[in-house]
Amino acid sequence: MPTTELEGVAHEVLPKREPRAKRRRRDGSDGAETRTTSERDGGDEGESGGARADAREGFEPIARVTRYAPEREDGGPEAETRAEESEDEIRARRGVKYEYKDHTADIQIHAWGDDLAEAYAWAALGMFDYMTPLEDCVGAPQMRYREIRASGHDLDTLLFAFLDELLFTFHTEMLICTAVQVCEFNRDAWTIRAVVGGTTFVDGQTRQGTEIKAITYSAMKIIERETSTDAEGHRAELFVIVDI
């Protein structure tokens, strides 16, 4: 995987949010049928070190990091002009690679990238951004790191397991993910290993978004192209519906 770091930044137009709504915490048994890390499986502490020991000092020097970052001070139109921008225009200007699509009572995350690893990373950031505005978190002084491992038997189950593991981590460890580094994306064993970095959700202080209760397989779609032949120039993109 290339060692280049992505300069992706996030959009300002977010779903409707309740600024200080009390956050509900998901019970460990709710929607957690796919549990893949040693913390959930009760894995061998000597082999994997356990989930708590999976915390990292920082990102690894072997792979790109997909980041949510604040708006560049010297970029984009003036404030008056920005107020008239559409979400598509904001995404094009800021480089974010996900969007939200309404889907009955749920929400659909559409993410894309140069390859599936990048698309998976942007889907993760899109999920966290929906639960709490990441624009509030990127400037936080404390950065936490966590290793995430997930497995499946095809691309759909791997995406489900990856996002479900991150959602479980959010609800149990209060980690708000603002950057994702996919270190391993194994299509033979259908496994993924990532290091995520972020800050801590503090009830009553961190702005509340919309709670995501579970990841679903409903209308899940993953697309790969050998070249960027579509109108948007996406080589990989995915659609996943989350239960809110």
C-alpha positions in Angstrom: 0.0 0.0 0.0 1.4 3.5 -0.8 3.0 5.5 2.0 1.3 8.7 0.9 -0.9 10.5 3.4 -4.3 11.7 2.3 -5.2 15.3 2.7 -9.0 14.7 2.9 -11.0 17.3 4.8 -14.6 17.3 5.8 -17.7 19.2 4.8 -19.7 21.7 6.8 -23.2 20.7 5.8 -24.1 17.9 8.2 -27.4 16.0 9.0 -29.7 17.7 11.5 -28.4 17.3 15.0 -29.5 17.8 18.5 -26.7 19.8 20.0 -26.7 18.5 23.6 -29.1 15.6 23.5 -28.5 12.9 26.1 -26.7 10.0 24.4 -28.0 6.5 24.7 -25.4 3.7 25.1 -26.0 0.5 23.3 -26.1 -2.7 25.4 -23.2 -5.0 24.7 -25.6 -7.7 23.4 -27.6 -5.4 21.0 -26.5 -5.7 17.4 -23.2 -7.3 18.4 -23.6 -10.6 16.7 -20.4 -10.1 14.7 -17.6 -9.8 17.2 -14.1 -10.1 15.8 -11.5 -8.7 18.2 -9.8 -10.5 21.0 -11.7 -8.4 23.4 -15.0 -9.8 22.3 -13.8 -13.3 21.6 -11.9 -13.6 24.8 -8.7 -14.3 22.7 -5.3 -15.3 24.0 -3.8 -12.4 25.9 -0.3 -13.7 25.1 -0.9 -13.8 21.3 -2.9 -10.6 20.7 -2.4 -8.7 24.0 -6.2 -8.2 24.3 -8.1 -5.3 23.1 -6.9 -2.9 25.8 -3.3 -3.7 24.9 -4.1 -2.9 21.3 -3.9 0.8 22.1 -1.1 2.4 20.0 1.4 5.2 20.4 0.5 6.4 17.0 0.1 5.5 13.4 2.4 3.1 11.6 4.9 4.4 9.0 3.8 1.8 6.4 0.5 3.1 5.1 -1.5 6.2 4.2 -3.7 7.8 6.8 -7.2 9.0 5.8 -8.0 12.0 8.0 -10.9 14.2 8.7 -9.4 17.7 9.0 -10.8 21.2 9.5 -11.2 23.6 6.6 -8.0 25.1 5.3 -7.8 28.8 6.3 -6.6 29.8 2.8 -9.0 27.7 0.7 -12.4 28.1 -0.7 -14.7 31.1 -1.4 -15.7 33.8 1.0 -18.2 33.2 3.7 -21.1 34.9 1.8 -20.5 32.6 -1.2 -20.1 29.5 0.9 -23.6 30.0 2.3 -25.0 29.4 -1.2 -22.9 26.2 -1.8 -24.6 22.8 -2.2 -23.3 19.8 -0.4 -21.7 18.5 -3.6 -19.8 21.8 -4.0 -18.6 21.7 -0.4 -17.4 18.1 -0.8 -15.6 18.9 -4.0 -13.9 21.9 -2.4 -13.0 20.2 0.9 -12.1 16.7 -0.5 -14.4 14.6 1.7 -15.2 11.2 0.2 -18.5 10.3 1.7 -22.1 11.6 1.7 -25.4 10.7 3.4 -28.4 9.5 1.5 -31.9 9.3 3.1 -33.4 5.8 3.3 -36.8 5.5 5.0 -36.1 5.6 8.7 -32.4 4.9 8.4 -29.5 6.6 6.7 -27.3 5.4 3.9 -23.6 6.2 3.9 -22.0 6.4 0.4 -18.2 6.4 0.5 -15.5 6.1 -2.2 -11.8 6.2 -2.8 -8.9 5.1 -5.0 -9.3 1.6 -3.7 -11.5 -0.4 -1.3 -9.2 0.2 1.7 -9.6 4.0 1.3 -13.4 3.6 0.7 -13.7 1.5 3.9 -11.8 4.2 5.8 -14.0 7.0 4.5 -17.1 5.0 5.4 -15.8 4.7 9.0 -15.3 8.5 9.2 -18.7 9.0 7.7 -20.2 6.9 10.4 -18.4 8.8 13.2 -19.3 12.1 11.7 -22.9 11.2 11.7 -22.8 10.4 15.4 -20.9 13.5 16.5 -19.6 16.4 14.3 -16.0 15.6 13.7 -15.3 19.2 12.9 -15.6 19.8 16.7 -13.1 17.0 17.5 -10.1 17.4 15.1 -8.6 20.2 17.1 -8.8 18.4 20.4 -5.3 18.2 22.1 -5.7 14.5 23.2 -5.2 11.9 20.5 -6.0 8.3 21.3 -5.0 5.4 19.1 -6.5 2.0 18.8 -5.9 -1.1 16.7 -9.0 -2.6 15.0 -9.2 -6.1 13.5 -12.1 -7.6 11.7 -12.8 -10.6 9.5 -15.5 -11.9 7.2 -16.0 -14.3 4.3 -16.5 -11.7 1.5 -16.4 -8.0 1.0 -19.9 -7.4 2.4 -19.3 -9.3 5.7 -15.9 -7.7 6.1 -17.3 -4.2 5.7 -20.1 -5.1 8.2 -17.6 -6.5 10.7 -15.2 -3.5 10.4 -17.9 -0.9 10.9 -19.5 -2.9 13.7 -16.2 -3.2 15.5 -15.7 0.6 15.3 -19.3 1.2 16.5 -18.7 -1.2 19.4 -15.5 0.6 20.3 -17.4 4.0 20.2 -20.1 2.7 22.6 -17.8 1.0 25.0 -14.6 3.1 25.0 -16.1 6.5 23.9 -13.5 6.8 21.2 -14.4 9.3 18.4 -12.4 8.3 15.4 -11.1 11.2 13.3 -8.4 9.3 11.3 -8.1 5.8 9.9 -5.0 4.0 8.7 -5.8 0.7 7.0 -2.6 -1.3 7.5 -3.7 -4.6 6.1 -6.5 -5.5 3.7 -6.3 -9.2 3.0 -8.6 -10.4 0.3 -7.4 -14.0 0.6 -8.3 -14.4 4.3 -10.9 -11.6 4.2 -9.4 -9.7 7.1 -8.7 -6.1 7.8 -6.3 -4.5 10.3 -6.5 -0.8 10.9 -5.1 1.8 13.4 -7.6 4.5 14.2 -6.9 7.8 16.0 -9.2 10.2 17.7 -10.4 11.7 20.9 -12.8 10.9 23.7 -16.5 11.6 23.7 -17.4 13.4 26.9 -21.1 13.3 27.8 -22.4 16.8 28.3 -19.4 18.4 26.6 -19.1 16.8 23.2 -21.8 17.8 20.7 -24.2 15.0 20.0 -25.2 13.9 16.5 -27.6 11.1 15.7 -27.1 7.8 17.4 -26.3 4.8 15.1 -27.6 1.7 16.7 -26.3 -0.9 14.3 -24.8 -1.7 10.9 -27.1 -3.5 8.4 -26.7 -5.6 5.3 -29.8 -3.9 3.7 -29.0 -2.8 0.2 -25.3 -3.0 0.9 -23.3 -2.5 -2.3 -19.6 -2.5 -3.0 -18.2 -1.5 -6.4 -14.7 -1.9 -7.8 -13.3 -0.7 -11.1 -10.0 -1.3 -12.8 -9.9 2.4 -13.9 -11.8 5.5 -12.9 -14.4 5.2 -15.6 -17.4 6.6 -13.8 -18.4 10.3 -14.0 -17.0 11.0 -10.5 -13.7 9.3 -11.0 -14.2 6.7 -8.3 -12.3 3.4 -8.6 -14.0 2.0 -5.5 -17.2 2.9 -3.8 -19.6 1.5 -1.3 -23.1 2.0 0.0 -24.1 0.8 3.5 -27.3 1.5 5.5 -27.0 2.1 9.2 -29.9 1.8 11.8 -30.5 5.1 13.6 
